[in-house]
Amino acid sequence: MSSTQPAIGRALRLITALILICCVVFVAIGFVKTSVSIETTSRTDRSVYVAFDALTNATLVEYWMEGFVSLESTLSRDVPVGNQSTLTMVTGGDTLKLRQEITTWEVGERFGLHFDSEMTGGDIIVQLTALESGTELFVRSTFEGATWWWRSLFPLFASGLKATQQADYDRLAALMDTLETPLAGQWAGVDAAGNEQLFHFKSPEAMDWRAASDGEWFELTNLRYEKGWSADTMTLDLSGFSSPPLAGQTLYGIISFVSDDSLRLDLEAGPPGREDLRPDEFSASTIGLHRVR
């Protein structure tokens, strides 16, 4: 008998033992470490409200998420929390469908959703923090495999998941820097007569207007607004008035964003089709507004 045979046998037994140990460790990972958390930070020069608007804008996802294919709404509610959708994406050459539900919607502060699929489930929370100039986006994603196999794999993929998440939200932050300031939201200010004004621009193109006059508040709801351009001027027309003194009238306006969170608005009333009544420049009746949420 060759003297090398016992050595070969010992080597084979050692290799077998090592393989068994690796298998046991791999399986144990799925039972001991049931989830993996990934944390990244990105920054943009835009305000928290602009950042939140971009983060939650479904039409922009394809421009910043790697592997994006589609995002389809499956349940729509009157409020954002509880809305559900299906995200289809390609990762590692495979098509993945994630069922998503919005769990947190705090405008300008926090956004969160829960997701699940055949291989994984988890949660994503994005915390927005206003900086001296801009916004910080802190993203924490938690992944939990649907089976012990996937729970064992995710810790091995943690560095790759973090790199992908960092790249995605860095792209989103860069995209934010190129976007037009959104009008949607609530804006407050004081008109030339010293009366308080509160405009709530909703999507799509619906608005409410709350104004003070002689110590009383007046509520104008279910109005319509249309933002556009005329020559080099940004325009804003308000319509849908059903009570005096503006019943049947249109307010033809010009608008200018001073910053992401402040703007100037000048309006002139007239019958429909009289765009010629629109102010040519900002006058003494201009209302200065700041974003309140």
DRENFI-766193 format. One record per residue (C-alpha): residue number from 0; residue in three letters; y, z, x. Coordinates in steps of 0.2 Angstrom, whole numbers. Layout:
BEGIN
(NUM,"ala",(Y,Z,X)),
...
This chain:
BEGIN
(0,"met",(0,0,0)),
(1,"ser",(17,-5,7)),
(2,"ser",(28,9,11)),
(3,"thr",(43,1,2)),
(4,"gln",(34,2,-15)),
(5,"pro",(38,21,-18)),
(6,"ala",(56,17,-12)),
(7,"ile",(57,3,-25)),
(8,"gly",(50,14,-38)),
(9,"arg",(62,28,-35)),
(10,"ala",(76,16,-35)),
(11,"leu",(71,9,-52)),
(12,"arg",(69,26,-59)),
(13,"leu",(86,30,-53)),
(14,"ile",(94,15,-60)),
(15,"thr",(85,18,-77)),
(16,"ala",(91,36,-77)),
(17,"leu",(109,30,-73)),
(18,"ile",(108,17,-88)),
(19,"leu",(102,31,-100)),
(20,"ile",(116,42,-94)),
(21,"cys",(129,29,-97)),
(22,"cys",(122,25,-114)),
(23,"val",(122,44,-119)),
(24,"val",(140,46,-112)),
(25,"phe",(145,30,-122)),
(26,"val",(137,36,-138)),
(27,"ala",(144,54,-135)),
(28,"ile",(162,47,-134)),
(29,"gly",(161,41,-152)),
(30,"phe",(156,58,-158)),
(31,"val",(168,68,-146)),
(32,"lys",(183,57,-146)),
(33,"thr",(185,51,-164)),
(34,"ser",(202,43,-162)),
(35,"val",(214,36,-149)),
(36,"ser",(233,38,-150)),
(37,"ile",(245,25,-142)),
(38,"glu",(263,29,-139)),
(39,"thr",(277,17,-133)),
(40,"thr",(295,17,-133)),
(41,"ser",(307,2,-135)),
(42,"arg",(326,0,-136)),
(43,"thr",(339,-12,-144)),
(44,"asp",(357,-12,-144)),
(45,"arg",(358,-13,-163)),
(46,"ser",(361,2,-175)),
(47,"val",(347,11,-183)),
(48,"tyr",(350,3,-200)),
(49,"val",(349,-15,-192)),
(50,"ala",(334,-10,-182)),
(51,"phe",(325,-3,-198)),
(52,"asp",(329,-18,-208)),
(53,"ala",(321,-29,-194)),
(54,"leu",(306,-18,-192)),
(55,"thr",(302,-19,-211)),
(56,"asn",(306,-37,-214)),
(57,"ala",(290,-46,-218)),
(58,"thr",(297,-63,-214)),
(59,"leu",(300,-58,-196)),
(60,"val",(283,-51,-191)),
(61,"glu",(277,-68,-185)),
(62,"tyr",(290,-69,-172)),
(63,"trp",(286,-53,-163)),
(64,"met",(268,-48,-166)),
(65,"glu",(255,-56,-155)),
(66,"gly",(241,-65,-164)),
(67,"phe",(249,-65,-180)),
(68,"val",(242,-77,-193)),
(69,"ser",(248,-71,-210)),
(70,"leu",(255,-56,-221)),
(71,"glu",(251,-56,-239)),
(72,"ser",(257,-44,-252)),
(73,"thr",(243,-37,-263)),
(74,"leu",(252,-23,-272)),
(75,"ser",(270,-21,-275)),
(76,"arg",(279,-6,-282)),
(77,"asp",(296,-2,-287)),
(78,"val",(298,9,-272)),
(79,"pro",(292,4,-254)),
(80,"val",(280,18,-252)),
(81,"gly",(263,13,-259)),
(82,"asn",(266,-6,-257)),
(83,"gln",(250,-14,-250)),
(84,"ser",(247,-30,-240)),
(85,"thr",(234,-39,-230)),
(86,"leu",(238,-43,-212)),
(87,"thr",(228,-57,-204)),
(88,"met",(228,-59,-185)),
(89,"val",(218,-66,-171)),
(90,"thr",(213,-54,-157)),
(91,"gly",(201,-57,-143)),
(92,"gly",(197,-74,-151)),
(93,"asp",(191,-65,-167)),
(94,"thr",(200,-65,-184)),
(95,"leu",(204,-48,-190)),
(96,"lys",(210,-43,-208)),
(97,"leu",(219,-27,-209)),
(98,"arg",(223,-19,-226)),
(99,"gln",(239,-10,-225)),
(100,"glu",(249,3,-236)),
(101,"ile",(266,9,-233)),
(102,"thr",(266,28,-231)),
(103,"thr",(283,32,-225)),
(104,"trp",(300,24,-229)),
(105,"glu",(315,34,-223)),
(106,"val",(329,21,-221)),
(107,"gly",(336,21,-203)),
(108,"glu",(324,35,-198)),
(109,"arg",(306,33,-200)),
(110,"phe",(293,20,-205)),
(111,"gly",(274,22,-207)),
(112,"leu",(259,13,-213)),
(113,"his",(240,16,-215)),
(114,"phe",(228,2,-210)),
(115,"asp",(210,-1,-211)),
(116,"ser",(197,-14,-208)),
(117,"glu",(178,-16,-206)),
(118,"met",(180,-10,-188)),
(119,"thr",(194,2,-188)),
(120,"gly",(207,12,-197)),
(121,"gly",(222,22,-193)),
(122,"asp",(241,25,-194)),
(123,"ile",(257,18,-187)),
(124,"ile",(273,29,-187)),
(125,"val",(289,22,-180)),
(126,"gln",(303,34,-176)),
(127,"leu",(321,27,-175)),
(128,"thr",(333,37,-165)),
(129,"ala",(352,33,-164)),
(130,"leu",(358,32,-146)),
(131,"glu",(376,31,-139)),
(132,"ser",(374,13,-140)),
(133,"gly",(359,6,-149)),
(134,"thr",(343,13,-155)),
(135,"glu",(326,19,-148)),
(136,"leu",(310,15,-157)),
(137,"phe",(296,27,-153)),
(138,"val",(279,20,-159)),
(139,"arg",(264,31,-161)),
(140,"ser",(248,22,-167)),
(141,"thr",(232,31,-170)),
(142,"phe",(215,21,-170)),
(143,"glu",(199,27,-177)),
(144,"gly",(183,17,-176)),
(145,"ala",(174,14,-193)),
(146,"thr",(157,17,-184)),
(147,"trp",(152,27,-169)),
(148,"trp",(151,11,-159)),
(149,"trp",(169,6,-162)),
(150,"arg",(174,25,-159)),
(151,"ser",(166,24,-142)),
(152,"leu",(174,7,-138)),
(153,"phe",(192,11,-142)),
(154,"pro",(195,24,-128)),
(155,"leu",(189,10,-116)),
(156,"phe",(202,-1,-123)),
(157,"ala",(217,11,-124)),
(158,"ser",(226,4,-109)),
(159,"gly",(225,-14,-117)),
(160,"leu",(230,-8,-134)),
(161,"lys",(245,1,-126)),
(162,"ala",(251,-14,-116)),
(163,"thr",(249,-25,-132)),
(164,"gln",(259,-13,-143)),
(165,"gln",(273,-11,-129)),
(166,"ala",(274,-30,-128)),
(167,"asp",(275,-32,-147)),
(168,"tyr",(289,-19,-150)),
(169,"asp",(299,-25,-134)),
(170,"arg",(299,-43,-142)),
(171,"leu",(304,-35,-159)),
(172,"ala",(319,-26,-150)),
(173,"ala",(324,-42,-141)),
(174,"leu",(323,-51,-158)),
(175,"met",(334,-38,-166)),
(176,"asp",(348,-42,-153)),
(177,"thr",(349,-60,-160)),
(178,"leu",(349,-56,-179)),
(179,"glu",(364,-57,-191)),
(180,"thr",(370,-40,-197)),
(181,"pro",(361,-37,-214)),
(182,"leu",(372,-33,-229)),
(183,"ala",(358,-24,-239)),
(184,"gly",(361,-6,-241)),
(185,"gln",(374,6,-246)),
(186,"trp",(392,5,-241)),
(187,"ala",(407,17,-244)),
(188,"gly",(425,16,-242)),
(189,"val",(443,18,-249)),
(190,"asp",(453,4,-257)),
(191,"ala",(472,1,-254)),
(192,"ala",(476,12,-269)),
(193,"gly",(466,26,-262)),
(194,"asn",(451,25,-274)),
(195,"glu",(434,28,-267)),
(196,"gln",(422,13,-268)),
(197,"leu",(403,13,-266)),
(198,"phe",(394,-4,-265)),
(199,"his",(375,-4,-265)),
(200,"phe",(368,-22,-260)),
(201,"lys",(350,-24,-265)),
(202,"ser",(338,-38,-261)),
(203,"pro",(337,-51,-267)),
(204,"glu",(356,-53,-271)),
(205,"ala",(357,-39,-284)),
(206,"met",(370,-25,-282)),
(207,"asp",(378,-10,-290)),
(208,"trp",(396,-5,-288)),
(209,"arg",(403,13,-291)),
(210,"ala",(421,15,-291)),
(211,"ala",(434,29,-294)),
(212,"ser",(450,26,-303)),
(213,"asp",(462,40,-310)),
(214,"gly",(449,53,-306)),
(215,"glu",(435,45,-315)),
(216,"trp",(420,36,-309)),
(217,"phe",(415,19,-316)),
(218,"glu",(397,12,-314)),
(219,"leu",(394,-7,-314)),
(220,"thr",(376,-11,-312)),
(221,"asn",(365,-26,-312)),
(222,"leu",(378,-37,-304)),
(223,"arg",(375,-52,-293)),
(224,"tyr",(381,-56,-276)),
(225,"glu",(381,-72,-265)),
(226,"lys",(385,-72,-247)),
(227,"gly",(389,-88,-238)),
(228,"trp",(401,-98,-227)),
(229,"ser",(417,-107,-230)),
(230,"ala",(423,-116,-215)),
(231,"asp",(423,-102,-202)),
(232,"thr",(424,-88,-215)),
(233,"met",(410,-78,-221)),
(234,"thr",(411,-77,-240)),
(235,"leu",(405,-64,-253)),
(236,"asp",(406,-68,-272)),
(237,"leu",(402,-55,-285)),
(238,"ser",(397,-59,-303)),
(239,"gly",(388,-53,-318)),
(240,"phe",(402,-42,-325)),
(241,"ser",(400,-39,-344)),
(242,"ser",(414,-27,-348)),
(243,"pro",(433,-28,-346)),
(244,"pro",(443,-31,-337)),
(245,"leu",(431,-42,-327)),
(246,"ala",(420,-48,-341)),
(247,"gly",(415,-66,-337)),
(248,"gln",(425,-66,-321)),
(249,"thr",(420,-69,-303)),
(250,"leu",(426,-59,-288)),
(251,"tyr",(429,-72,-274)),
(252,"gly",(429,-63,-257)),
(253,"ile",(429,-64,-239)),
(254,"ile",(420,-52,-227)),
(255,"ser",(420,-48,-209)),
(256,"phe",(408,-36,-200)),
(257,"val",(417,-25,-188)),
(258,"ser",(401,-18,-181)),
(259,"asp",(383,-16,-187)),
(260,"asp",(389,-2,-198)),
(261,"ser",(407,-6,-204)),
(262,"leu",(415,-21,-212)),
(263,"arg",(431,-27,-221)),
(264,"leu",(431,-35,-238)),
(265,"asp",(445,-43,-248)),
(266,"leu",(442,-49,-266)),
(267,"glu",(452,-60,-279)),
(268,"ala",(446,-61,-297)),
(269,"gly",(446,-78,-307)),
(270,"pro",(435,-88,-319)),
(271,"pro",(419,-96,-313)),
(272,"gly",(422,-112,-303)),
(273,"arg",(438,-107,-295)),
(274,"glu",(434,-105,-277)),
(275,"asp",(451,-110,-273)),
(276,"leu",(457,-92,-278)),
(277,"arg",(447,-85,-263)),
(278,"pro",(459,-76,-250)),
(279,"asp",(462,-86,-235)),
(280,"glu",(464,-71,-224)),
(281,"phe",(463,-52,-225)),
(282,"ser",(477,-44,-235)),
(283,"ala",(484,-27,-238)),
(284,"ser",(471,-25,-252)),
(285,"thr",(457,-26,-240)),
(286,"ile",(444,-13,-242)),
(287,"gly",(436,-5,-226)),
(288,"leu",(418,0,-229)),
(289,"his",(405,9,-218)),
(290,"arg",(387,9,-220)),
(291,"val",(380,26,-227)),
(292,"arg",(362,21,-227)),
